[in-house]
Protein backbone atom coordinates (compact mmCIF):
# COMPACT_ATOMS: atom_id res chain seq x y z
CA UNK A 1 0.00 0.00 0.00
CA UNK A 2 1.17 3.52 -0.76
CA UNK A 3 2.47 5.31 2.34
CA UNK A 4 1.30 8.78 1.25
CA UNK A 5 -2.03 7.58 -0.11
CA UNK A 6 -4.11 10.36 1.48
CA UNK A 7 -1.70 13.06 0.29
CA UNK A 8 -1.56 11.64 -3.23
CA UNK A 9 -5.36 11.38 -3.32
CA UNK A 10 -5.61 15.10 -2.43
CA UNK A 11 -3.16 16.02 -5.18
CA UNK A 12 -5.05 13.88 -7.69
CA UNK A 13 -8.31 15.62 -6.74
CA UNK A 14 -6.71 19.02 -7.35
CA UNK A 15 -5.55 17.89 -10.79
CA UNK A 16 -9.02 16.53 -11.60
CA UNK A 17 -10.65 19.86 -10.78
CA UNK A 18 -8.39 21.89 -13.06
CA UNK A 19 -8.28 19.23 -15.80
CA UNK A 20 -11.49 20.41 -17.50
CA UNK A 21 -10.71 22.76 -20.44
CA UNK A 22 -13.11 25.49 -19.27
CA UNK A 23 -11.78 25.43 -15.71
CA UNK A 24 -8.20 25.39 -16.98
CA UNK A 25 -9.04 28.42 -19.13
CA UNK A 26 -10.58 30.19 -16.10
CA UNK A 27 -7.60 29.58 -13.81
CA UNK A 28 -5.17 30.55 -16.59
CA UNK A 29 -7.04 33.82 -17.12
CA UNK A 30 -7.09 34.59 -13.40
CA UNK A 31 -3.39 33.73 -13.12
CA UNK A 32 -2.47 35.94 -16.07
CA UNK A 33 -4.80 38.85 -15.27
CA UNK A 34 -4.81 38.80 -11.48
CA UNK A 35 -8.60 38.73 -11.14
CA UNK A 36 -11.83 39.08 -13.06
CA UNK A 37 -15.63 39.03 -12.86
CA UNK A 38 -17.98 36.46 -14.42
CA UNK A 39 -19.23 38.77 -17.16
CA UNK A 40 -15.71 39.44 -18.44
CA UNK A 41 -14.84 35.73 -18.35
CA UNK A 42 -18.03 34.83 -20.18
CA UNK A 43 -17.39 37.39 -22.91
CA UNK A 44 -13.74 36.38 -23.35
CA UNK A 45 -14.46 32.65 -23.48
CA UNK A 46 -17.68 32.98 -25.50
CA UNK A 47 -19.61 30.52 -23.34
CA UNK A 48 -22.91 31.04 -21.47
CA UNK A 49 -22.66 32.78 -18.11
CA UNK A 50 -24.32 29.79 -16.45
CA UNK A 51 -21.47 27.57 -17.70
CA UNK A 52 -18.84 29.90 -16.27
CA UNK A 53 -20.73 30.09 -12.96
CA UNK A 54 -20.93 26.29 -12.66
CA UNK A 55 -17.21 25.92 -13.23
CA UNK A 56 -16.43 28.76 -10.83
CA UNK A 57 -18.47 26.96 -8.16
CA UNK A 58 -16.35 23.81 -8.57
CA UNK A 59 -13.13 25.83 -8.39
CA UNK A 60 -14.38 27.72 -5.33
CA UNK A 61 -15.47 24.50 -3.61
CA UNK A 62 -11.99 23.05 -4.16
CA UNK A 63 -10.40 26.16 -2.61
CA UNK A 64 -8.60 27.08 -5.83
CA UNK A 65 -10.22 30.50 -6.28
CA UNK A 66 -11.93 33.04 -4.08
CA UNK A 67 -14.43 35.76 -4.84
CA UNK A 68 -14.69 39.21 -3.28
CA UNK A 69 -17.93 41.14 -3.65
CA UNK A 70 -17.85 44.78 -4.67
CA UNK A 71 -21.42 46.04 -4.97
CA UNK A 72 -23.24 43.75 -7.40
CA UNK A 73 -20.04 42.33 -8.84
CA UNK A 74 -17.80 39.52 -7.58
CA UNK A 75 -14.15 39.65 -8.56
CA UNK A 76 -12.51 36.21 -8.59
CA UNK A 77 -8.84 35.59 -7.92
CA UNK A 78 -6.62 32.52 -7.93
CA UNK A 79 -5.58 31.69 -4.37
CA UNK A 80 -4.03 28.20 -4.50
CA UNK A 81 -0.26 28.44 -4.84
CA UNK A 82 -0.04 24.84 -6.07
CA UNK A 83 -2.22 25.72 -9.06
CA UNK A 84 -0.05 28.76 -9.81
CA UNK A 85 3.00 26.47 -9.80
CA UNK A 86 1.27 23.96 -12.09
CA UNK A 87 0.26 26.72 -14.51
CA UNK A 88 3.79 28.11 -14.60
CA UNK A 89 5.00 24.69 -15.75
CA UNK A 90 2.22 24.06 -18.26
CA UNK A 91 1.57 27.46 -19.79
CA UNK A 92 3.62 30.50 -20.71
CA UNK A 93 2.65 33.63 -18.81
CA UNK A 94 1.66 36.45 -21.14
CA UNK A 95 3.95 39.42 -21.59
CA UNK A 96 2.63 42.93 -21.02
CA UNK A 97 1.90 44.78 -24.23
CA UNK A 98 1.45 41.65 -26.33
CA UNK A 99 -1.56 40.88 -28.48
CA UNK A 100 -2.51 37.94 -26.27
CA UNK A 101 -2.76 40.22 -23.23
CA UNK A 102 -6.53 40.68 -23.52
CA UNK A 103 -7.34 37.09 -24.47
CA UNK A 104 -8.25 34.23 -22.18
C-alpha positions as CSV (number, residue, x, y, z in Angstrom):
1,X,0.0,0.0,0.0
2,X,1.2,3.5,-0.8
3,X,2.5,5.3,2.3
4,X,1.3,8.8,1.3
5,X,-2.0,7.6,-0.1
6,X,-4.1,10.4,1.5
7,X,-1.7,13.1,0.3
8,X,-1.6,11.6,-3.2
9,X,-5.4,11.4,-3.3
10,X,-5.6,15.1,-2.4
11,X,-3.2,16.0,-5.2
12,X,-5.1,13.9,-7.7
13,X,-8.3,15.6,-6.7
14,X,-6.7,19.0,-7.3
15,X,-5.6,17.9,-10.8
16,X,-9.0,16.5,-11.6
17,X,-10.6,19.9,-10.8
18,X,-8.4,21.9,-13.1
19,X,-8.3,19.2,-15.8
20,X,-11.5,20.4,-17.5
21,X,-10.7,22.8,-20.4
22,X,-13.1,25.5,-19.3
23,X,-11.8,25.4,-15.7
24,X,-8.2,25.4,-17.0
25,X,-9.0,28.4,-19.1
26,X,-10.6,30.2,-16.1
27,X,-7.6,29.6,-13.8
28,X,-5.2,30.6,-16.6
29,X,-7.0,33.8,-17.1
30,X,-7.1,34.6,-13.4
31,X,-3.4,33.7,-13.1
32,X,-2.5,35.9,-16.1
33,X,-4.8,38.8,-15.3
34,X,-4.8,38.8,-11.5
35,X,-8.6,38.7,-11.1
36,X,-11.8,39.1,-13.1
37,X,-15.6,39.0,-12.9
38,X,-18.0,36.5,-14.4
39,X,-19.2,38.8,-17.2
40,X,-15.7,39.4,-18.4
41,X,-14.8,35.7,-18.3
42,X,-18.0,34.8,-20.2
43,X,-17.4,37.4,-22.9
44,X,-13.7,36.4,-23.3
45,X,-14.5,32.6,-23.5
46,X,-17.7,33.0,-25.5
47,X,-19.6,30.5,-23.3
48,X,-22.9,31.0,-21.5
49,X,-22.7,32.8,-18.1
50,X,-24.3,29.8,-16.4
51,X,-21.5,27.6,-17.7
52,X,-18.8,29.9,-16.3
53,X,-20.7,30.1,-13.0
54,X,-20.9,26.3,-12.7
55,X,-17.2,25.9,-13.2
56,X,-16.4,28.8,-10.8
57,X,-18.5,27.0,-8.2
58,X,-16.3,23.8,-8.6
59,X,-13.1,25.8,-8.4
60,X,-14.4,27.7,-5.3
61,X,-15.5,24.5,-3.6
62,X,-12.0,23.0,-4.2
63,X,-10.4,26.2,-2.6
64,X,-8.6,27.1,-5.8
65,X,-10.2,30.5,-6.3
66,X,-11.9,33.0,-4.1
67,X,-14.4,35.8,-4.8
68,X,-14.7,39.2,-3.3
69,X,-17.9,41.1,-3.6
70,X,-17.9,44.8,-4.7
71,X,-21.4,46.0,-5.0
72,X,-23.2,43.8,-7.4
73,X,-20.0,42.3,-8.8
74,X,-17.8,39.5,-7.6
75,X,-14.1,39.6,-8.6
76,X,-12.5,36.2,-8.6
77,X,-8.8,35.6,-7.9
78,X,-6.6,32.5,-7.9
79,X,-5.6,31.7,-4.4
80,X,-4.0,28.2,-4.5
81,X,-0.3,28.4,-4.8
82,X,0.0,24.8,-6.1
83,X,-2.2,25.7,-9.1
84,X,0.0,28.8,-9.8
85,X,3.0,26.5,-9.8
86,X,1.3,24.0,-12.1
87,X,0.3,26.7,-14.5
88,X,3.8,28.1,-14.6
89,X,5.0,24.7,-15.7
90,X,2.2,24.1,-18.3
91,X,1.6,27.5,-19.8
92,X,3.6,30.5,-20.7
93,X,2.6,33.6,-18.8
94,X,1.7,36.5,-21.1
95,X,3.9,39.4,-21.6
96,X,2.6,42.9,-21.0
97,X,1.9,44.8,-24.2
98,X,1.5,41.6,-26.3
99,X,-1.6,40.9,-28.5
100,X,-2.5,37.9,-26.3
101,X,-2.8,40.2,-23.2
102,X,-6.5,40.7,-23.5
103,X,-7.3,37.1,-24.5
104,X,-8.3,34.2,-22.2
